Amino acid sequence: MQTFRDLKVWQKAMELVFCVYKLTASFPREETYGLSSQLRRATVSIASNIAEGHSRQSRNEFRQFLSQAKGSSADVQTQLLIARELSYEIKQQLSMCDALAFELTNMLDAFITKLKKPS
């Protein structure tokens, strides 16, 4: 039986969590409870929704949690754009996180589409 830890989409979400935590460590101190906190919570939400959805009883429930994860991924991408505009970034690290968020969104889209098909 596959666990949520075996899902490539969850593994990618965890990769994004660690990327964002490293990135936000370099943000100004005044952002500790602002943008830094928002970014961290949104990335953790992605991985958590994938894990929780996987434990649900139906494909429809799982798909709903994946949709929530996708919404959080959009939040992350928006917040990374804000960080770029505010110059709260290390360019290479920010670009890496942004690329991971984009890839993860595509993976979530594909997974949601797959779950819509009859098994």
MMTF fields as JSON, N, C-alpha, C and O atoms, coordinates in Angstrom:
{
  "mmtfVersion": "1.0.0",
  "mmtfProducer": "UNKNOWN",
  "numBonds": 475,
  "numAtoms": 476,
  "numGroups": 119,
  "numChains": 1,
  "numModels": 1,
  "chainsPerModel": [1],
  "groupsPerChain": [119],
  "chainIdList": ["A"],
  "bondAtomList": [4, 2, 8, 6, 12, 10, 16, 14, 20, 18, 24, 22, 28, 26, 32, 30, 36, 34, 40, 38, 44, 42, 48, 46, 52, 50, 56, 54, 60, 58, 64, 62, 68, 66, 72, 70, 76, 74, 80, 78, 84, 82, 88, 86, 92, 90, 96, 94, 100, 98, 104, 102, 108, 106, 112, 110, 116, 114, 120, 118, 124, 122, 128, 126, 132, 130, 136, 134, 140, 138, 144, 142, 148, 146, 152, 150, 156, 154, 160, 158, 164, 162, 168, 166, 172, 170, 176, 174, 180, 178, 184, 182, 188, 186, 192, 190, 196, 194, 200, 198, 204, 202, 208, 206, 212, 210, 216, 214, 220, 218, 224, 222, 228, 226, 232, 230, 236, 234, 240, 238, 244, 242, 248, 246, 252, 250, 256, 254, 260, 258, 264, 262, 268, 266, 272, 270, 276, 274, 280, 278, 284, 282, 288, 286, 292, 290, 296, 294, 300, 298, 304, 302, 308, 306, 312, 310, 316, 314, 320, 318, 324, 322, 328, 326, 332, 330, 336, 334, 340, 338, 344, 342, 348, 346, 352, 350, 356, 354, 360, 358, 364, 362, 368, 366, 372, 370, 376, 374, 380, 378, 384, 382, 388, 386, 392, 390, 396, 394, 400, 398, 404, 402, 408, 406, 412, 410, 416, 414, 420, 418, 424, 422, 428, 426, 432, 430, 436, 434, 440, 438, 444, 442, 448, 446, 452, 450, 456, 454, 460, 458, 464, 462, 468, 466, 472, 470],
  "bondOrderList": [1, 1, 1, 1, 1, 1, 1, 1, 1, 1, 1, 1, 1, 1, 1, 1, 1, 1, 1, 1, 1, 1, 1, 1, 1, 1, 1, 1, 1, 1, 1, 1, 1, 1, 1, 1, 1, 1, 1, 1, 1, 1, 1, 1, 1, 1, 1, 1, 1, 1, 1, 1, 1, 1, 1, 1, 1, 1, 1, 1, 1, 1, 1, 1, 1, 1, 1, 1, 1, 1, 1, 1, 1, 1, 1, 1, 1, 1, 1, 1, 1, 1, 1, 1, 1, 1, 1, 1, 1, 1, 1, 1, 1, 1, 1, 1, 1, 1, 1, 1, 1, 1, 1, 1, 1, 1, 1, 1, 1, 1, 1, 1, 1, 1, 1, 1, 1, 1],
  "groupList": [{"groupName": "MET", "atomNameList": ["N", "CA", "C", "O"], "elementList": ["N", "C", "C", "O"], "formalChargeList": [0, 0, 0, 0], "bondAtomList": [1, 0, 2, 1, 3, 2], "bondOrderList": [1, 1, 2], "singleLetterCode": "M", "chemCompType": "L-PEPTIDE LINKING"}, {"groupName": "GLN", "atomNameList": ["N", "CA", "C", "O"], "elementList": ["N", "C", "C", "O"], "formalChargeList": [0, 0, 0, 0], "bondAtomList": [1, 0, 2, 1, 3, 2], "bondOrderList": [1, 1, 2], "singleLetterCode": "Q", "chemCompType": "L-PEPTIDE LINKING"}, {"groupName": "THR", "atomNameList": ["N", "CA", "C", "O"], "elementList": ["N", "C", "C", "O"], "formalChargeList": [0, 0, 0, 0], "bondAtomList": [1, 0, 2, 1, 3, 2], "bondOrderList": [1, 1, 2], "singleLetterCode": "T", "chemCompType": "L-PEPTIDE LINKING"}, {"groupName": "PHE", "atomNameList": ["N", "CA", "C", "O"], "elementList": ["N", "C", "C", "O"], "formalChargeList": [0, 0, 0, 0], "bondAtomList": [1, 0, 2, 1, 3, 2], "bondOrderList": [1, 1, 2], "singleLetterCode": "F", "chemCompType": "L-PEPTIDE LINKING"}, {"groupName": "ARG", "atomNameList": ["N", "CA", "C", "O"], "elementList": ["N", "C", "C", "O"], "formalChargeList": [0, 0, 0, 0], "bondAtomList": [1, 0, 2, 1, 3, 2], "bondOrderList": [1, 1, 2], "singleLetterCode": "R", "chemCompType": "L-PEPTIDE LINKING"}, {"groupName": "ASP", "atomNameList": ["N", "CA", "C", "O"], "elementList": ["N", "C", "C", "O"], "formalChargeList": [0, 0, 0, 0], "bondAtomList": [1, 0, 2, 1, 3, 2], "bondOrderList": [1, 1, 2], "singleLetterCode": "D", "chemCompType": "L-PEPTIDE LINKING"}, {"groupName": "LEU", "atomNameList": ["N", "CA", "C", "O"], "elementList": ["N", "C", "C", "O"], "formalChargeList": [0, 0, 0, 0], "bondAtomList": [1, 0, 2, 1, 3, 2], "bondOrderList": [1, 1, 2], "singleLetterCode": "L", "chemCompType": "L-PEPTIDE LINKING"}, {"groupName": "LYS", "atomNameList": ["N", "CA", "C", "O"], "elementList": ["N", "C", "C", "O"], "formalChargeList": [0, 0, 0, 0], "bondAtomList": [1, 0, 2, 1, 3, 2], "bondOrderList": [1, 1, 2], "singleLetterCode": "K", "chemCompType": "L-PEPTIDE LINKING"}, {"groupName": "VAL", "atomNameList": ["N", "CA", "C", "O"], "elementList": ["N", "C", "C", "O"], "formalChargeList": [0, 0, 0, 0], "bondAtomList": [1, 0, 2, 1, 3, 2], "bondOrderList": [1, 1, 2], "singleLetterCode": "V", "chemCompType": "L-PEPTIDE LINKING"}, {"groupName": "TRP", "atomNameList": ["N", "CA", "C", "O"], "elementList": ["N", "C", "C", "O"], "formalChargeList": [0, 0, 0, 0], "bondAtomList": [1, 0, 2, 1, 3, 2], "bondOrderList": [1, 1, 2], "singleLetterCode": "W", "chemCompType": "L-PEPTIDE LINKING"}, {"groupName": "ALA", "atomNameList": ["N", "CA", "C", "O"], "elementList": ["N", "C", "C", "O"], "formalChargeList": [0, 0, 0, 0], "bondAtomList": [1, 0, 2, 1, 3, 2], "bondOrderList": [1, 1, 2], "singleLetterCode": "A", "chemCompType": "L-PEPTIDE LINKING"}, {"groupName": "GLU", "atomNameList": ["N", "CA", "C", "O"], "elementList": ["N", "C", "C", "O"], "formalChargeList": [0, 0, 0, 0], "bondAtomList": [1, 0, 2, 1, 3, 2], "bondOrderList": [1, 1, 2], "singleLetterCode": "E", "chemCompType": "L-PEPTIDE LINKING"}, {"groupName": "CYS", "atomNameList": ["N", "CA", "C", "O"], "elementList": ["N", "C", "C", "O"], "formalChargeList": [0, 0, 0, 0], "bondAtomList": [1, 0, 2, 1, 3, 2], "bondOrderList": [1, 1, 2], "singleLetterCode": "C", "chemCompType": "L-PEPTIDE LINKING"}, {"groupName": "TYR", "atomNameList": ["N", "CA", "C", "O"], "elementList": ["N", "C", "C", "O"], "formalChargeList": [0, 0, 0, 0], "bondAtomList": [1, 0, 2, 1, 3, 2], "bondOrderList": [1, 1, 2], "singleLetterCode": "Y", "chemCompType": "L-PEPTIDE LINKING"}, {"groupName": "SER", "atomNameList": ["N", "CA", "C", "O"], "elementList": ["N", "C", "C", "O"], "formalChargeList": [0, 0, 0, 0], "bondAtomList": [1, 0, 2, 1, 3, 2], "bondOrderList": [1, 1, 2], "singleLetterCode": "S", "chemCompType": "L-PEPTIDE LINKING"}, {"groupName": "PRO", "atomNameList": ["N", "CA", "C", "O"], "elementList": ["N", "C", "C", "O"], "formalChargeList": [0, 0, 0, 0], "bondAtomList": [1, 0, 2, 1, 3, 2], "bondOrderList": [1, 1, 2], "singleLetterCode": "P", "chemCompType": "L-PEPTIDE LINKING"}, {"groupName": "GLY", "atomNameList": ["N", "CA", "C", "O"], "elementList": ["N", "C", "C", "O"], "formalChargeList": [0, 0, 0, 0], "bondAtomList": [1, 0, 2, 1, 3, 2], "bondOrderList": [1, 1, 2], "singleLetterCode": "G", "chemCompType": "PEPTIDE LINKING"}, {"groupName": "ILE", "atomNameList": ["N", "CA", "C", "O"], "elementList": ["N", "C", "C", "O"], "formalChargeList": [0, 0, 0, 0], "bondAtomList": [1, 0, 2, 1, 3, 2], "bondOrderList": [1, 1, 2], "singleLetterCode": "I", "chemCompType": "L-PEPTIDE LINKING"}, {"groupName": "ASN", "atomNameList": ["N", "CA", "C", "O"], "elementList": ["N", "C", "C", "O"], "formalChargeList": [0, 0, 0, 0], "bondAtomList": [1, 0, 2, 1, 3, 2], "bondOrderList": [1, 1, 2], "singleLetterCode": "N", "chemCompType": "L-PEPTIDE LINKING"}, {"groupName": "HIS", "atomNameList": ["N", "CA", "C", "O"], "elementList": ["N", "C", "C", "O"], "formalChargeList": [0, 0, 0, 0], "bondAtomList": [1, 0, 2, 1, 3, 2], "bondOrderList": [1, 1, 2], "singleLetterCode": "H", "chemCompType": "L-PEPTIDE LINKING"}],
  "groupTypeList": [0, 1, 2, 3, 4, 5, 6, 7, 8, 9, 1, 7, 10, 0, 11, 6, 8, 3, 12, 8, 13, 7, 6, 2, 10, 14, 3, 15, 4, 11, 11, 2, 13, 16, 6, 14, 14, 1, 6, 4, 4, 10, 2, 8, 14, 17, 10, 14, 18, 17, 10, 11, 16, 19, 14, 4, 1, 14, 4, 18, 11, 3, 4, 1, 3, 6, 14, 1, 10, 7, 16, 14, 14, 10, 5, 8, 1, 2, 1, 6, 6, 17, 10, 4, 11, 6, 14, 13, 11, 17, 7, 1, 1, 6, 14, 0, 12, 5, 10, 6, 10, 3, 11, 6, 2, 18, 0, 6, 5, 10, 3, 17, 2, 7, 6, 7, 7, 15, 14],
  "groupIdList": [1, 2, 3, 4, 5, 6, 7, 8, 9, 10, 11, 12, 13, 14, 15, 16, 17, 18, 19, 20, 21, 22, 23, 24, 25, 26, 27, 28, 29, 30, 31, 32, 33, 34, 35, 36, 37, 38, 39, 40, 41, 42, 43, 44, 45, 46, 47, 48, 49, 50, 51, 52, 53, 54, 55, 56, 57, 58, 59, 60, 61, 62, 63, 64, 65, 66, 67, 68, 69, 70, 71, 72, 73, 74, 75, 76, 77, 78, 79, 80, 81, 82, 83, 84, 85, 86, 87, 88, 89, 90, 91, 92, 93, 94, 95, 96, 97, 98, 99, 100, 101, 102, 103, 104, 105, 106, 107, 108, 109, 110, 111, 112, 113, 114, 115, 116, 117, 118, 119],
  "secStructList": [7, 7, 7, 4, 4, 4, 7, 2, 2, 2, 2, 2, 2, 2, 2, 2, 2, 2, 2, 2, 2, 2, 2, 2, 6, 6, 1, 7, 4, 4, 4, 6, 6, 6, 2, 2, 2, 2, 2, 2, 2, 2, 2, 2, 2, 2, 2, 2, 2, 2, 2, 2, 2, 2, 6, 1, 1, 1, 2, 2, 2, 2, 2, 2, 2, 2, 2, 2, 2, 2, 2, 2, 2, 2, 2, 2, 2, 2, 2, 2, 2, 2, 2, 2, 2, 6, 6, 7, 1, 7, 2, 2, 2, 2, 2, 2, 2, 2, 2, 2, 2, 2, 2, 2, 2, 2, 2, 2, 2, 2, 2, 2, 2, 2, 2, 2, 1, 7, 7],
  "xCoordList": [0.841, 0.0, 0.888, 1.819, 0.594, 1.349, 0.936, -0.252, 1.907, 1.6, 1.794, 2.332, 1.353, 1.519, 2.989, 3.323, 3.871, 5.312, 5.876, 6.937, 5.169, 5.607, 5.19, 5.692, 4.286, 3.786, 4.838, 5.357, 5.137, 6.121, 5.664, 6.484, 4.372, 3.844, 4.054, 4.344, 3.914, 4.173, 5.664, 6.041, 6.505, 7.957, 8.377, 9.227, 7.783, 8.075, 7.588, 8.258, 6.44, 5.916, 6.869, 7.088, 7.423, 8.381, 9.655, 10.244, 10.072, 11.242, 10.99, 11.881, 9.778, 9.417, 9.413, 9.861, 8.917, 8.922, 10.344, 10.582, 11.279, 12.654, 13.285, 14.067, 12.958, 13.46, 12.966, 13.746, 11.683, 11.098, 11.655, 11.914, 11.838, 12.406, 13.819, 14.178, 14.615, 15.972, 15.905, 16.66, 15.008, 14.862, 14.442, 15.052, 13.413, 12.878, 13.816, 13.671, 14.758, 15.757, 16.582, 17.152, 16.644, 17.418, 16.578, 17.113, 15.274, 14.407, 14.739, 15.286, 14.406, 14.627, 13.841, 12.783, 14.367, 13.755, 12.3, 11.467, 11.997, 10.625, 9.611, 8.405, 10.069, 9.163, 8.897, 8.196, 9.447, 9.275, 7.799, 7.44, 6.949, 5.519, 4.684, 3.454, 5.347, 4.66, 4.821, 4.346, 5.49, 5.644, 6.342, 5.96, 7.345, 8.072, 7.127, 7.128, 6.335, 5.386, 4.334, 3.99, 3.829, 2.819, 3.365, 2.704, 4.565, 5.175, 5.362, 5.052, 5.86, 6.108, 4.804, 4.727, 3.788, 2.505, 1.878, 1.313, 1.978, 1.385, 2.087, 1.427, 3.411, 4.111, 3.833, 3.67, 3.778, 3.454, 2.035, 1.767, 1.142, -0.239, -0.322, -1.152, 0.529, 0.508, 0.801, 0.023, 1.918, 2.31, 1.28, 0.964, 0.76, -0.222, -1.522, -2.098, -1.992, -3.231, -3.062, -3.983, -1.905, -1.662, -1.702, -2.338, -1.026, -0.991, -2.378, -2.79, -3.102, -4.432, -5.383, -6.156, -5.329, -6.194, -5.95, -6.884, -4.689, -4.347, -4.973, -5.266, -5.182, -5.745, -7.268, -7.867, -7.895, -9.357, -9.884, -9.136, -11.174, -11.799, -12.124, -12.258, -12.251, -12.685, -11.772, -11.056, -11.827, -11.071, -11.545, -10.744, -12.861, -13.408, -12.857, -12.504, -12.789, -12.223, -10.749, -10.293, -10.008, -8.59, -8.425, -7.562, -9.251, -9.188, -9.452, -8.813, -10.382, -10.678, -9.452, -9.141, -8.767, -7.572, -6.443, -5.678, -6.34, -5.343, -5.666, -4.76, -6.941, -7.353, -6.977, -6.551, -7.134, -6.723, -5.207, -4.72, -4.472, -3.012, -2.629, -1.693, -3.355, -3.089, -3.341, -2.592, -4.37, -4.635, -3.505, -3.105, -2.997, -1.869, -0.621, 0.19, -0.476, 0.659, 0.574, 1.595, -0.624, -0.817, -0.477, 0.106, -0.843, -0.469, 1.049, 1.572, 1.742, 3.208, 3.801, 4.692, 3.313, 3.854, 3.626, 4.5, 2.465, 2.168, 3.098, 3.629, 3.289, 4.138, 5.606, 6.334, 6.038, 7.406, 7.579, 8.637, 6.541, 6.588, 6.667, 7.393, 5.935, 5.992, 7.398, 7.954, 7.97, 9.33, 10.33, 11.244, 10.154, 11.058, 10.953, 11.969, 9.727, 9.516, 10.053, 10.532, 9.974, 10.464, 11.971, 12.571, 12.555, 13.982, 14.344, 15.478, 13.396, 13.653, 14.08, 13.379, 15.202, 15.543, 17.017, 17.77, 17.372, 18.638, 18.191, 17.52, 18.549, 17.983, 17.986, 16.967, 19.092, 19.177, 18.203, 17.506, 18.152, 17.253, 15.796, 14.975, 15.465, 14.1, 13.689, 12.581, 14.572, 14.275, 14.061, 13.193, 14.851, 14.708, 13.355, 12.678, 12.962, 11.659, 10.515, 9.537, 10.644, 9.605, 9.457, 8.34, 10.572, 10.533, 9.901, 9.124, 10.227, 9.631, 8.121, 7.355, 7.695, 6.258, 5.522, 4.419, 6.128, 5.517, 5.416, 4.371, 6.493, 6.487, 5.453, 4.734, 5.391, 4.442, 3.002, 2.165, 2.708, 1.362, 0.996, -0.128, 1.93, 1.682, 1.448, 0.589, 2.205, 2.024, 0.649, -0.027, 0.243, -1.082, -2.189, -3.159, -2.045, -3.027, -3.159, -4.266, -2.024, -2.031, -2.665, -3.423, -2.354, -2.896, -4.4, -5.14, -4.86, -6.298, -7.02, -8.079, -6.455, -7.043, -7.1, -8.101, -6.031, -5.992, -7.082, -7.704, -7.318, -8.332, -9.752, -10.688, -9.931, -11.259, -11.691, -12.885, -10.72, -11.03, -11.494, -11.021, -12.414, -12.86, -11.696, -10.826, -11.697, -10.579, -10.664, -9.787],
  "yCoordList": [-1.186, 0.0, 1.253, 1.363, 2.168, 3.398, 4.382, 4.528, 5.047, 6.091, 7.445, 7.527, 8.498, 9.83, 10.159, 10.935, 9.582, 9.837, 9.294, 9.728, 8.349, 7.774, 8.616, 8.41, 9.55, 10.37, 11.394, 12.15, 11.405, 12.367, 13.809, 14.695, 14.04, 15.391, 15.843, 17.015, 14.941, 15.281, 15.535, 16.471, 14.71, 14.889, 16.246, 16.926, 16.635, 17.936, 19.056, 20.079, 18.865, 19.866, 20.043, 21.162, 18.951, 19.038, 19.75, 20.512, 19.504, 20.192, 21.709, 22.496, 22.1, 23.515, 24.09, 25.218, 23.336, 23.791, 24.147, 25.222, 23.25, 23.485, 24.643, 25.404, 24.782, 25.895, 27.216, 28.154, 27.292, 28.523, 28.839, 30.003, 27.837, 28.091, 28.662, 29.578, 28.128, 28.665, 30.095, 30.961, 30.34, 31.669, 32.689, 33.752, 32.374, 33.339, 33.587, 34.589, 32.705, 32.936, 34.185, 34.795, 34.563, 35.741, 37.015, 38.088, 36.916, 38.087, 39.009, 38.56, 40.3, 41.227, 40.812, 40.19, 41.159, 40.794, 41.255, 40.564, 42.408, 42.932, 42.093, 42.276, 41.195, 40.316, 38.986, 38.128, 38.812, 37.56, 37.18, 36.017, 38.151, 37.871, 38.32, 38.319, 38.7, 39.151, 38.16, 37.026, 38.6, 37.802, 36.467, 35.444, 36.477, 35.239, 34.19, 33.032, 34.611, 33.709, 33.209, 32.027, 34.116, 33.749, 32.692, 31.69, 32.925, 31.976, 30.605, 29.578, 30.605, 29.324, 28.565, 27.361, 29.267, 28.599, 28.063, 26.969, 28.835, 28.396, 27.155, 26.25, 27.102, 25.916, 24.687, 23.586, 24.873, 23.744, 23.254, 22.054, 24.175, 23.832, 22.935, 22.027, 23.187, 22.368, 20.912, 20.018, 20.684, 19.312, 18.668, 17.487, 19.433, 18.9, 18.505, 17.467, 19.31, 18.981, 17.733, 16.922, 17.577, 16.367, 15.144, 14.141, 15.229, 14.1, 13.793, 12.633, 14.829, 14.601, 14.049, 13.134, 14.595, 14.111, 12.651, 11.899, 12.257, 10.858, 9.906, 8.756, 10.384, 9.511, 9.439, 8.672, 10.217, 10.231, 8.986, 8.243, 8.778, 7.548, 7.527, 6.453, 8.691, 8.689, 9.538, 10.42, 9.236, 10.015, 11.462, 12.38, 11.662, 13.022, 13.852, 15.019, 13.24, 13.955, 14.271, 15.38, 13.292, 13.495, 14.64, 15.502, 14.637, 15.681, 17.06, 18.042, 17.132, 18.401, 18.913, 20.103, 18.023, 18.429, 18.832, 19.75, 18.152, 18.548, 19.929, 20.711, 20.229, 21.555, 22.626, 23.721, 22.313, 23.252, 23.459, 24.576, 22.374, 22.468, 23.35, 24.146, 23.202, 24.019, 25.497, 26.357, 25.791, 27.171, 27.737, 28.888, 26.941, 27.381, 27.584, 28.468, 26.772, 26.933, 28.272, 28.922, 28.68, 29.994, 31.105, 32.122, 30.907, 31.869, 32.022, 33.135, 30.891, 30.905, 31.653, 32.485, 31.363, 32.032, 33.547, 34.327, 33.956, 35.38, 36.02, 37.106, 35.351, 35.888, 35.949, 36.853, 35.002, 35.056, 36.255, 36.884, 36.567, 37.762, 39.034, 39.968, 39.067, 40.219, 40.349, 41.446, 39.231, 39.254, 39.762, 40.518, 39.346, 39.804, 41.324, 42.01, 41.844, 43.284, 44.086, 45.207, 43.511, 44.197, 43.988, 44.526, 43.212, 42.882, 42.093, 42.176, 41.329, 40.458, 39.097, 38.104, 39.05, 37.769, 37.624, 38.59, 36.412, 36.023, 35.492, 34.462, 36.173, 35.88, 34.402, 33.878, 33.735, 32.327, 31.473, 30.625, 31.691, 30.919, 31.212, 30.295, 32.473, 32.842, 32.198, 31.677, 32.234, 31.614, 30.118, 29.545, 29.483, 28.044, 27.73, 26.791, 28.501, 28.288, 28.532, 27.784, 29.573, 29.888, 28.762, 28.385, 28.231, 27.119, 25.876, 25.177, 25.604, 24.459, 24.643, 23.703, 25.855, 26.123, 25.947, 25.401, 26.408, 26.263, 24.779, 24.325, 24.035, 22.598, 21.863, 20.992, 22.219, 21.58, 21.847, 20.946, 23.058, 23.389, 22.526, 22.032, 22.345, 21.477, 20.033, 19.354, 19.567, 18.2, 18.044, 17.034, 19.044, 18.999, 18.988, 18.241, 19.81, 19.817, 18.436, 17.943, 17.82, 16.496, 15.447, 14.59, 15.52, 14.556, 14.734, 13.75, 15.98, 16.252, 15.71, 15.093, 15.938, 15.433, 13.908, 13.316, 13.276, 11.815, 11.278, 10.261, 11.948, 11.492, 11.723, 11.106, 12.592, 12.831, 11.67, 11.45, 10.93, 9.809, 8.628, 8.42, 7.849, 6.645, 5.685, 5.542, 5.036, 4.115, 2.79, 1.946],
  "zCoordList": [0.0, 0.0, 0.0, 0.797, -0.881, -1.004, 0.1, 0.388, 0.71, 1.685, 1.009, -0.095, 1.682, 1.101, 0.887, -0.009, 1.695, 1.558, 0.247, -0.203, -0.361, -1.633, -2.831, -3.936, -2.629, -3.73, -4.157, -3.336, -5.443, -5.96, -5.749, -5.51, -5.836, -5.64, -4.191, -3.954, -3.222, -1.828, -1.617, -0.912, -2.222, -2.108, -2.677, -2.102, -3.802, -4.406, -3.479, -3.337, -2.857, -1.924, -0.735, -0.272, -0.251, 0.854, 0.411, 1.178, -0.806, -1.354, -1.367, -1.046, -1.738, -1.752, -0.331, -0.125, 0.64, 2.034, 2.457, 3.008, 2.202, 2.636, 1.874, 2.444, 0.61, -0.191, 0.389, 0.554, 0.697, 1.232, 2.62, 2.926, 3.45, 4.781, 4.671, 5.411, 3.756, 3.551, 3.021, 3.463, 2.081, 1.504, 2.557, 2.673, 3.316, 4.267, 5.445, 6.145, 5.671, 6.72, 6.416, 7.32, 5.128, 4.732, 4.67, 4.391, 4.924, 4.892, 6.07, 7.077, 5.94, 7.054, 8.299, 8.205, 9.437, 10.719, 10.818, 11.404, 10.251, 10.362, 9.586, 9.757, 8.755, 8.001, 8.711, 8.174, 9.906, 10.636, 10.757, 10.573, 11.064, 11.251, 10.057, 10.118, 8.982, 7.782, 6.651, 6.721, 5.624, 4.411, 4.673, 4.105, 5.518, 5.834, 6.425, 6.01, 7.388, 8.033, 7.04, 7.033, 6.203, 5.202, 4.241, 3.964, 3.743, 2.805, 3.446, 2.844, 4.645, 5.336, 5.57, 5.324, 6.043, 6.293, 5.013, 5.002, 3.935, 2.665, 2.119, 1.608, 2.22, 1.695, 2.55, 2.025, 3.857, 4.737, 4.444, 4.491, 4.146, 3.819, 2.584, 2.527, 1.607, 0.391, 0.737, 0.404, 1.402, 1.758, 2.682, 2.535, 3.627, 4.58, 3.897, 4.223, 2.959, 2.245, 1.381, 1.276, 0.77, -0.023, 0.892, 0.567, 2.028, 2.977, 3.519, 3.557, 3.938, 4.495, 3.445, 3.726, 2.244, 1.174, 0.85, 0.57, 0.891, 0.596, 1.6, 1.272, 2.831, 3.867, 3.824, 4.577, 2.966, 2.883, 2.186, 1.551, 2.316, 1.849, 0.36, -0.226, -0.253, -1.651, -2.523, -2.05, -3.817, -4.798, -4.83, -5.008, -4.656, -4.663, -3.503, -3.675, -2.329, -1.178, -1.415, -1.137, -1.931, -2.219, -3.215, -3.048, -4.239, -5.259, -4.648, -5.028, -3.712, -3.034, -2.272, -2.322, -1.576, -0.832, -1.786, -1.491, -2.919, -3.916, -4.478, -4.765, -4.636, -5.1, -4.071, -4.439, -2.801, -1.756, -1.789, -1.613, -2.017, -2.124, -3.312, -3.23, -4.404, -5.592, -5.291, -5.752, -4.536, -4.137, -3.292, -3.47, -2.386, -1.564, -2.419, -2.145, -3.441, -4.355, -5.088, -5.315, -5.454, -6.077, -5.087, -5.464, -3.814, -2.772, -2.713, -2.678, -2.704, -2.621, -3.811, -3.641, -5.001, -6.187, -6.112, -6.492, -5.63, -5.476, -4.447, -4.675, -3.329, -2.27, -2.705, -2.297, -3.522, -4.05, -4.983, -5.001, -5.755, -6.611, -5.764, -6.106, -4.682, -3.775, -3.2, -3.15, -2.767, -2.217, -3.246, -2.916, -4.485, -5.549, -5.71, -5.827, -5.715, -5.888, -4.704, -4.875, -3.51, -2.318, -2.122, -1.191, -3.001, -2.939, -1.683, -1.21, -1.138, 0.005, -0.518, -0.322, -1.169, -1.74, -2.025, -2.152, -2.113, -2.713, -4.063, -4.131, -5.125, -6.452, -6.816, -7.264, -6.635, -7.024, -6.207, -6.765, -4.898, -4.031, -4.373, -4.41, -4.622, -4.963, -6.282, -6.405, -7.257, -8.555, -8.414, -9.073, -7.557, -7.342, -6.708, -7.127, -5.709, -5.057, -6.038, -6.061, -6.838, -7.82, -8.841, -9.195, -9.308, -10.272, -9.642, -10.293, -8.393, -7.692, -7.543, -7.752, -7.181, -7.019, -8.339, -8.372, -9.423, -10.745, -11.121, -11.588, -10.918, -11.226, -10.369, -10.858, -9.108, -8.2, -8.627, -8.571, -9.047, -9.526, -10.728, -10.82, -11.639, -12.798, -12.383, -12.944, -11.408, -10.903, -10.256, -10.454, -9.485, -8.849, -9.898, -9.773, -10.925, -12.022, -12.645, -12.859, -12.932, -13.562, -12.642, -13.098, -11.367, -10.413, -10.269, -10.235, -10.186, -10.09, -11.324, -11.205, -12.491, -13.747, -13.726, -14.131, -13.255, -13.182, -12.264, -12.57, -11.147, -10.196, -10.697, -10.188, -11.677, -12.238, -13.135, -13.339, -13.668, -14.55, -13.736, -12.618, -14.278, -13.544, -13.333, -14.192, -12.184, -11.876, -12.548, -12.363]
}
